[in-house]
């Protein structure tokens, strides 16, 4: 189990990977990826029960993770490779022709760690609930984790799945929402206000927790509390407050870096703020 400082060091390298990947092809989504880095690192390097060397689609006896807002694939690819699912050098193929690392995660390339294609927002929770129910049917006591964007909650399918989960007492799932207040067209408050998310999810029958997604200690504590809340008849939801573009000062707090890659000068400036801790690919 990694120490908090080790996790922070991994997160710094992952953030370097993210900005380098999107810069190399002048394409991708750095903002949300940077904001969710601490969550991904904590999940894969401390919290989840996983064996990357023995990865398979079924994941029996292992915790599963589903990324619903698939456009933040850079952070997921970086973490998967740094954890050992596939070679780190493969990050250099991101979004290139015939790469397994497509802009949105897909399955037909056979990339280890990816179990569903995602990017069509609103679908991930439904898939994850099916996987969670399958675990129950198989007497598999491991957990299912999901991540969603806050703008994604404007999709109706999310709320259909929310009702289904509570009705069926699917209590082996821990979902998280990246509450950064930004989406592709601007602040969520201006595009379509989400209102009181805690009250909404509680009204839908979920056990709701909150945490600071950019504070490693709080992420670890929040995920530990979430795990303790499973198995009690309610699905678990974490409202995770983050800053879009976290770690790169000129990218923070604005939707402008939702899907824009840094140019050469911006990349250089970004990398000066992110320590190389594990070695660049």
N, C-alpha and C positions, 0 to 999 in steps of 0.2 A: 504494500500500500504506500503510495507516494505521500511525501510531506506537503504541507501547504506551499512552501517555497518551491518545491519541485514542480508542483502543479502550475504555479505562477510562471515558472521558467518555460514549461511546455507551452503555456498559453501565449507567451511572448513569441516563441518560434512559430506557432500556428498563425499568429497575426502576420508575421513576416511572409509565411507561405501564401496567405490570402492575397495580400497586395501584390506580390510577385506574380502569382498565377493570373490574376485578372489583367495586370499590366502587360504581360507577355503576349496576350491575344487581343488586347484592347476591348475586352468584353467580359461581362460577369457582374456579380452583385457583391461588392465589398462591404457596404454599410451594415446590413443585417448580419453578415458573416462575422464581422469584427465584434458586433454587439453581443453575439451569442457564444463567443469563443470560450469564456470561462465555464459556461454551462456544459458545453461539449467535452471539454477537458476533464472536468470533475466527473461527469457521467462515465466516460470511457476509461479513465485512468484511476478511478477510485470507487465509484458507486456500483456500476453494473457487474453482474456475474457473467463473464464472457470468456471464451477461449478462441482468440483470433486464429491460432494455428490449426484449429479443427473446425473452421467455419463451414456451415451448411445452411441451406434455405430453411429447413424445419426449425432449427434452433431449440430442439428439445433439451430441457434441463438448463437452458441459458435465458438470461434476460434479453428481450428484443427491443429495438429502437426503430421508430418510424418517423421520418422527417416529412411533415406535411407541406411546409412552405419550402418546396424543393429548390427554389432559386438561390438559397444560401448554401448551395452545394460546396463552394470552396472550403468553408470551415469543416464540413463533414469529411470531405476527401482528405484534407490535411490531417485531421485527427485519426481517421481510419488508417492512413499510411503510417503515421507516427506511432500508432498502437501496434502495427505489425500485420495488418490485414493484407496489404500489398506493398510493393517496393516504393519507398519515398521518391525515388527518381521518376516514378510515373507521374508525379504531380506536374512535371514539365510538359505533359501532353494535354493538359486541361483545355477543353473546348476545341481541340484540333481534329482534323479529319481522321476518322477511324480510331479515335481515342475511346477508351473505356470510360473516361471522365468527361461525360457530356455536361452541357450547361445545367441541365436538370437531370437528377439521377434516373437511370434506366436499368433494366435487368437483363436485356438480351445480350449485352456485352459480357455478362458474367463477372462483374466487378464484385469482389469479396466485400461483404458487409452490407450490401444493398439488397433489400428483399422486395421492394415495390418501386415502380416508377412513380415519381411525384413531381408536382409543379402545377398541376391543375388544382387550384386551391379549394379547400373544403373537403377533400376526400380522405385524408390521412387518418382522421379519427375513426371513421367507419371501418377502415381496414384493420386498424389496431384493435378495435373492439372485437372483431372477428377472431383475431389471433389470441386475444385474451380469453375469449370463450373456449377456443380450441385447447388452450392450456388447462382450463378447468376440466374439460371433458377427458383430457389425457392424464389427469391427476398430477399435473406439472405445477409445482408451487413457485416457479420463477415469475418475474414480472414483465409487463409491457410498458414501455415509455414512448411518449410522443411529444413533438414540438410543433407549435403553430405560430403564425404571425398574428398580431392583433388586427391588422386589416383583413386577414383571412376570416375573421369572425363575422364579416359582412356576408358570408356565404351561408345560405339557408341549410345546407347539408350538415353543417357543424351542429346546429341546434336540433336537428332530427336525431343525430347521433348522440347528442347530450341527453335527450329524453330516453333514448333506447338504453343507454348505459345505466342510468339511474333505475329505470323500470326493471331491468334484469339484474340489478345488484352486482354489476361487474366491478368488483373491488380489488382486482389485481392489475389495475392500470394506473399509471401516474402520468398525467398529461401536463404540459407546460405551455404557457402563452408568452411570447416575446412582446412584452408591453413597452415598446419604444415610442409609441405615439406617432409613428411615421409610416406612410405607405407610398406607393409609386407616384401618386398624384399630389401628395402633400401631407400635412398633419391629419391623422385620423379624425380629429375633432372637427375639422373643416370638411373633409370628404364625406364622412358619415359617422356621426358621433356614436361611440360604443356604450355610453352611459356608465352606470356603476357595474363593472364586470363582476366584482365580488358578489354583489346582491343577485345578479343575473344567474351566475353559476350555482349559487346556493339555492335559488328558487327552482333551478332545474334538478336539484337533488344531489349535487356534488359536495364533497368535502373540500373546502377551498383554503389554500395557504398562500402566503405572499413572501417574496424574497427579493433581495437586491442581486440581480443577475450579473453585475460587474464587480462583485466583492466575493472573492474565492471562499473566504471563511463562511460568508452567509449562504453561498450556494451549497456548500457541503452540509451545513446545518439544515438548510431548507430541504434538501433531498433526503437527509436522514430522518427528518420529521415526517416527510411524505411517506417514506417506506414504513414507518411505524403506524401510519394511518391506514395502510392497506389491510385487506382481510376483515373489514368491519362493516361490510354491507353497502359501502358507498364508493363510487369512483373518486379519484383524487385529482384535483386541479391545482397547479401552481401558477399564480400570477407573478411573472418574473419581470421586474422593472429593469430595463437596460437603456443604454445610450447607443443609438445607431452610430456606427463608425468608431466605437470605443477603442482608444489606444492611439489614434491618429488625430491630433488636435483639429486639423482643418476639415476632417470628415465628420466630426461629432455633432449630433443634435440636429441634423438636417436631412430631409428626404432626397436632396440632390445627389447623394452618393448611394442611393438605393441600387441603381444599376449602371453606374458610370465607372470606368476604369481610370486610374491615375496615369498622367503622362510621365515622361522621363523625369522631369524636374520634381513632380509631385511624388513619384515613387522614391526618389532619393531622399526627399524630406521625410516621408513616412518611415523609411527604414532607419533613419537616424533616431527615431523615437522608439524603435522596437529592437530590443537586444537579441542578438543571434545566440541562442543557448544550446541548440542541438545540432547546428550545422545546416546551412541552406542546401536544398537539393540541387 
